[in-house]
Structure formats: C-alpha cells, structure tokens
Amino acid sequence: SDLWFLEEIDLDNNDIRGPLPLLPPGLKFLDLNDNPNLTGPISGLASLTHLKFVDLHATSVSGSIPQAFGNLADLGQLILHETNLSGAMPT
C-alpha cells in the first residue's frame, strides 16, 4: 500500500484504542499523544531508525523504555510523560 511510505503520522487527541500498530519503516514523525486507550509496549518503535520525533504522552502505553532508543541517532524529541512506561531513559 502507498501508506507504507508515510514519513509523518499525527493522530493526536483521537480515540485510538489497542496496541501500537505496525508502522512504516521510514517513519520520521509520530504524534499519538492524548489517546488514553492506546496501550501495549513500544518496543517496535526501536526498529524505526529514521525517527526524529515521538510523542506518546497521555497514552496507556506500557512496559519498559527500549534500550535500543539510545541507538536512534536522528531522534531529537521523545515525549513519554503521563504513560505507564517504566525504567531509565537510554543513553
């Protein structure tokens, strides 16, 4: 599908429910904040090596923050407050 080539997804303040879906590998910008019924781990995001911006605040994502986030060289902003995530921020 043509959506597989998306670089930006901005669906903040919607009623997204369930776990994070499989996302396009070239994604650079992901804003899903203020979706309190968005659940599950965020480990799949660590494989998106082009990410520059991620905002998941005010969601119900859970689990630990993947250490592989420390390898995302282009990641400039990672906003994770008001979630159910635990653990230290990777360096």
Secondary structure, 3 states (H helix, E strand, C coil): CHHHHCCEEECCCCCCCEECCCCCCCCCEEECCCEEEEEECCHHHHHCCCCCEEECCCEEEEEECCHHHHHCCCCCEEECCCCEEECCCCC
